[in-house]
Amino acid sequence: MGRSARTRLLSPAVAVLLLAGCSGGGQTAVGGGPDAAGVGDPLFPTLGNGGYDVRHYLLTLEYDPGSGRLAGTAEILARATRELDVFHLDLHRLSASEVTVDGAGARTGHDGDELAVRPAEPVAAGRLFRTVVRYAGAPSAITDADGSEEGWLRTPDGALAVGEPMGSMAWFPGNHHPSDKATYDLSVTVPEGLEAVSNGEPAGERTSGGRTTFGWRSKEPMASYLATLAIGRFEVGSSRTRSGVPVVTAVDEAVSESLSRRIPEALEWAEGLFGPYPFSSAGAIVVPDEAVGYALETQSRPVFPAGSFTPEILAHEIAHQWFGDSVTPSSWRDMWLNEGFATYAEWLWAEEFGSTPVGRSFDRAFADSGNWDFPPARPPSAARISDDPVYERGAMVLHQVRLAVGDEVFFRLLRGWAREHRHGNASTADFTAYAERVSGRDLDGVWDVWLYGEGRPPGP
C-alpha cells in the first residue's frame, strides 16, 4: 500500500476451478475454532473464520450505479478442516436471501459482520463442500481504525472496491483473512457504456439489453483483501512485457495518464531484482484522486489515485506483487513483510533512477523520529499497521540485513524468499529463520535492535 492517505504522501459465468496446489493453510497460522467468528488474528481478532479453507470463489454480480444496489451470487468451494455443524462468513451490511450447502438449504443468522451458516447435515472434516449465497443490498464504505476508508467506494459513474485490511466483506461473503487464499472467477454486469475491471485475466465480454457483462479470472491464489473491482468510464489498454506477461491497464477518462510503457518497464526492473513475475497478468487501475486516498497493491492490477502515480509509488506497488501478494503475511502483525520490502524497493528505485543512494534514504529514515514509535514487527493496534515504523523502519531492517550479509547474499535472499513462499503465506519468524539459513549468519543483533527493539539505537 502506498501511504499517500494512510500516513503521508511519499515523495515523488464461468466454471469453478479447483487448484490442488492452492496454498494458504486456512486458519492454521492464527488458530480459531470450527465455528469461530474470527481466526484469532492478534490485531483483528474477529476477522476471518475458523474450520474451513476456501479454494475458489465464483462471484456473479450485477450493479446499478444510479441506485447503488448490488445483487450477487457467491459460490464458495472450500475444504472443511474440521467437522462443521456451523460455520461463519464475513459479510458487511448486505442481506443474504438464500444459502445452500452442497445444494441443500441451510439455516442462517446474521449478526453484525458475521453470517452464521448451519448446513442441513454436518460437513465432515477433510471434505470439499460448496456454499452458495444469494445476497443483495447497497454496499458501503468501511472506516478503518486509522480513519481511512475502504470497502465499496461509490464514484460519480460507478464504484471502486478496495479491501485492505477487511473491506472485501463489503461486496462479497467469504473468509476475509489473509491466511486463507483462493482463486477467483468474477462476472459483473453493469450498464452499457461502462467498464468493469478486476484482477487477473479478461474472461469474456457480452452486451445485451443495454447492459454489459465482463468476466475476470484470477488463476493464482489471492488473499481477499487484494481483490478489486472498478466500475466506470475507463480507457482500457493492453500490452505485454518483453518476457510476454500480458498487461491490462484501465485509466479513468477524467485522468490523462499514459501507462503503455511505464508498467512494463517497472515490471522488468523488478524482475531483475526479485525474480520472475509471480502472476499470469499485470497492469494497473488509475482513478481520480477523489475516488480513493491511497494507492493499493491489489493483485496483478494495483490501484493508483492519479496524483500518486509517481515513479516511487509505482515501484512500491509493483514490488508488492512479490512481497504481500504472492508472499502474503500470515497475520496482520506481519504487515512489515509487505511494506518494509516495498519501501526498500522504493529506495532501490531512487538509487538507480533518481541519484539518491540507498544509504541516504536510510539516513533520512533513521533521522525521522516517527519511525521509532514502535518496533515494525510489533504494531500496537489495528489503527497503526500502516504507520511509518511498519514502512520505513521495516525497510531499515532490510538494509541492516544487507550490511550484515553483503550484497550478493542479500539479493539472493530477496529472490529466494519470493521463490520459496510463492503463492503462500509467511510470518516474521519464517523470514528471520530463512535469512539466517540462507546467509549462514546469526542475525540476532539485527532482529533485537531493528526489528523488535524499543526506541532509536545509537547512530549507525
N, C-alpha and C positions, 0 to 999 in steps of 0.2 A: 504494500500500500504506500502510495505517495503521501507525504504528510502535509499537503497544502491546506487541509482543513483540520485534520486531527490535531496537529500541533501548530506548525508554522510553515509557510511556503518556503520550500527549499530553493536554493539558488537554481539561477538558470538550469396420417397414422402409419406406424412403422413397426416392424417385427421386434419383439423383445429379444435381446441378446443375453446370453449367459457367458460371462468370461470366467473360466475356471481359475485363471491366474489373478483375478481381481483382488487386490490386497486392501488392507485397512484394518483387518482383525476385529471388526465390530468394536466392542467396548473393552477389549482385553487390556488396553493401556491404562484406563482410568476407572474400571470397575462399574458397578451398577447392577442391581438385581434384575431378574427377568421381567418384573412388572414395574421397574423403577421409572419414575418421571425424572430423567436426568441420569447421566453416567458418572457423576461424581467429579466432574472437572473442578480443579482447585479454585478457579476463578469464576466459572459459570456452572454451578452445581446442578441446576435444573435443566441444562441444555443437553439435548440428545436423549437416548432411550436405551434401556437395557434389554438383553435377551435375544437380540437378533442382529444379523449383519446384512445390510442391503447390498444386493448385487447389481440391480438395474432399476432405473426409473423410466417409465414411459409416460410422458405428460402430454395430454391433449387439451389445449386451451383455446378460449375464444374471448377476445377483449373488445369492449366498446369504449373508445376514448371519451365520447361525449358524456356518457353516464358514469364512467369509471367502473363499470361492472365487469368482473372476470368470472367466467364459468369454466370449470376444469374437471378432467378425469385423470387421476393419478393411478397408474398400475405399478405396484412396487413388488419386485421379486426379491425375496430375502431368504436367508437360511437361519433357522432357529438355532441359537447357541445353547439353549436350554428348553425344557418343555414350557410351553406358553399357554396358560389359561387366559391370560390377558396381556396385552402389550400396548405401548403408547406411541403416538406420532405427534410431532411438533406441528402445530397449525395455529396461526395468529389471525384472529378476527375474521375468519371465513367459516361458513356453515357447511358441514357435511350432511348431505341429504340421504346418502346411501353408502353403506360399506359392506363389502363381501370379502371373505377369506376363502380362497380356492372355490369360488362360485357359490358358496353358501352365505346367507345373510348373517351379519354379525351385529351384536348389540354394541352401542357406543355411548359414551358420556364425554362432554366437552367442558373442561374446567380451565379457564384461563387459556394458556397456550398449549394445553395437553389434551389431545384427543385419545381417550382410552378405548381400545377395541377388544371385545370379548368374542372370540370365534365360537361358532356353533359346537365345535369339538376342539379340544386342546391340540396344539401343534406340537408334534414330537420333536425332541431335541435332535438336531442334525438334519432336519427335513427342510427342503425348499418349499416355500409357500408363496402364494400370490395374493396380495391385498389390493382391492380396487376401491378407491374413494372418489365419489362424485361430490363436488363441492362448488360453492359459488359465493359471491359477495363483492364488496368494494374493498380491494386490498389497500393497505395503508402503509405509511412510513412507520418505522420503529425508531425511537430516540434512544441512542446508546447511553451508557453510563457516563461517557465523556462529553455528551451533549450533541454529538454528530447524528445525522440521520442516515438510515439505510432502509432496506426492505423494498417496498413498491413506491417509487417516486413519480408522481404524475408530472407530465410536461405539457406544454400547450398543444402539441399534436399527438401525444401518445403517453409513453411511460418508460421508465428505466428501472430495472430490478437489479439491485446490488445487495450482497449478503453478508459482508464481514462485520461482526462475527456471527450474527444469528438472524439476519434479515431474510433469508430464503424461506423461512416459515411463513412469511407474509404472502407468498404466492403459490406454494405447494406444500402438501403434507410430507413429512419424512423424518429421518433420523438426522437431525441437524447438528451433529458434532463432527469436527474434522477427522476423528479417528475412524469414521465409517464412510469410506469412499466407494463410489459406484460408477457405472457407466450410465449414459443418458441417451434417450431419444425424445425429442420435443417437436410437437406440431402445434402451431399457433395461427389462429385465423383472426384477421384484422380487416378494417375497411379497405377497399381497393384504393390504391394510391399511396398507401403507407408501406413501409418495410418493417420486417421483424427479424432481428439479427440476434443470434445466440452463440454459444460455444460450439467448437468443433467444425464439422463439415456440413455444407448445404446438402439436404436430403429431399429435394423436390420442392416445386412451387406450382400452385394452380389457382386460377381465378374463376369464380362463378358467382352469379347473382350479386355482383357488387362487392364481393369480399374475396380476399386472397389468403390462401393458407401456405405457410412456409414451414418446411421441415428442417431440423438440425439434428446431427448425431455426434455425440462425443464417445469415441471408441475407447479412450483410455480412462482409467478410474479418476474420479474427481470428487473432492470434498464439496458438500452442498454450498458452503459459503462462497465458493468460486464460480457457481452458476450465475449466468446473467441473461437478461433479455432486454433488448432495446427496441422500442416500437416508435416509429415516427417517420419523418421525411428525411431519409438518408441518401447520400450518394454512395453506392456500394461499388467497390472496385476489387479486382483480383489480380494477383501476380504470383511469382514464385521466387524463392531464393535460388542462388546458384546451385545449391545442393538438392533442389527440387521440392522443397516444402511449399505447399500452397499457402498463399497469404490473402486473407479476405479482410478488407477494411470498410468501415462504414463511418461516414462523416456527415454530421447533421448539415442540412442545406444552409443553415444560418452561419456555418463556420467555413471560412476559406482556409483550408489546410490541405496540402498535398502529402499523401502518405506513400505514394507509389514506390519511392526509393528508400525512405527513412527506415521503415520497418525491416525490410530485407537486410539492409546494411547493419542495423543494430543486431539482428539475429546472427548474422555471420560473425560479427565481432564477438558476441557472447559464446558462440560455438567454439571459437578459438581458445577461449579461457576455460569453459565449463564442460566441454564435450558435446556430443551430438544432441541436437534439439530433441526434447523428450516427447513431443506430441506430433500428430499427423497433420496438423494445420496450425497456422499462426494468424496474426492480424491485430486489429485494434478497432475500438469504437470511440469516436470523438464527438462530444456533446457540448452544447453551450455551457458556460460556467455556471449559470443559474440552475442547471439540471442536477448537479451534484458538486459538492465542495471538495472533492479529493479524487486522486487517481487510484485505481484499484486493479490488482493483478488477476482479474477474472480469467479463468484458464483458457489458454490459446487465443484469447481476444481481450486484452486489457482495456479498461475504460479510462478515458482521459477527458477531463474538462479542457476546453480549448486553451485556456490560459495557463494550464500546467503541462502542456505538451512541449516540454523543453527537452533538449538532449539528455540532461541529467536524469530527469524523471523517466524518460523513455528507457534509459539504461537500467534504472531501478526496477521498473515493472517487467522489462524483458528478463532480467536476472531472476525475478520471482518465478518464471516458468520452470526453472530448475529448482530453486530454493523457496519452497512454500507450496507450489502447485504440484510438481512431480514428487518432491520430497516434502511431505506435509507434516506439520507438528502433531505429536501425539496428544497434546493438550494445549490449551491457550497459554499456559505458563511458559511454553517453549516458543513463544512468538518471536524471540530474538533470532531464532534459527531462520525465520523468514526475513525479518527486517534488518538484522545486522549484516547478513550476507548481501542483501540488495543494496544497502547503503555502501558497503565496501565496493560493490560493483560500480556505484557512482564515483567513488574515489579513483578506481582504476580507469574509468572513462575520462575523468577530468585530467588524469595524468597523461593519457595517450592523446587526447584531442584538445585539451584546454590549458596545457602547460602548468598544471598545478600538481606537483609531486604528491604522492600518497602521504609521505611524511608530513607535508604541510597541512593536508586535510586532517591528519591525526592530531597535529599540534593544535589546530583550531578547535577540534572537538574536545581535546584534553582541557583547554582553557575555559570552556563553557561550563559554568557551574551547574547548569540544569542537567547536564549529563551524569551528575553524581548523586542524584536524588535517591536512587535505589540501584541495586545490582541488576543487570539486564536479565539474568535468569530467575529473578525473584520479584516480578512486578507485584506491588502490594494489593492491587484490586483490579477488578474488571475495567474500571474507569481509566486505568493507567497503562494498559497494554500497548497503547500507541504513543506513549510519551518518549521523550528524547533518549533516555538511557537504553531503551529497547533497540533503537535505531543506531545512534552514534556510538554509545558505549559498546553495543553489540559489535559494531564494526571495529572498534578499538581492540576488542578481544581477538578478533581475527588477525589484526595487524601484529599483536603481540605473539600470536602463534607463528606468524610468518617470520618475525625476528628470531624466534627461538629455534625454528627448524630449518630456515633458509628457503630461498625462493623455489628451488627445484622441488623440494619435498612439499612445500606449501601448495603449489599449484597442482601437483599430483594429488594432494589430499582433496582439494576442491573438486577435481574431476571425479575422483574415486568415490567421494561422498555422494555426489549426484548419481553416479552409476550404481553404487551398492544399494541405495534405498529408492531407486527409480520406481515411481508409481506407488510408493508405500508411505508409511508413517515412521517418524523417528522422534526421539526425545533428546533433551540436553545430555543426559547420561550416555545415550548412544553416541553422540558426537564426541564427547570428551574421550570415551573409550576408543573410538575409531581413530581420533587424531593421535593418541599415544601409540596405538598399534601400528599405524602406518609410518609414523615418524621414528618409532623406537625410542622415544624420549619420555621421561617423566615430566609432565607439564603442570604439576600441581601448583607451581609458582604462578603460572598464568591464571589457572582457574581460581585459586584462592584470592588473588588480588583483583583481577579484572572482571571475572565472571560472577563471583559470589561476594567479593569484598565490599565492605561498607565504606563509603567516603572515597575521596580522591587520594591516590597514593602520591608519594613524592614525585616530582617531575622526572620524566624519562630521560 
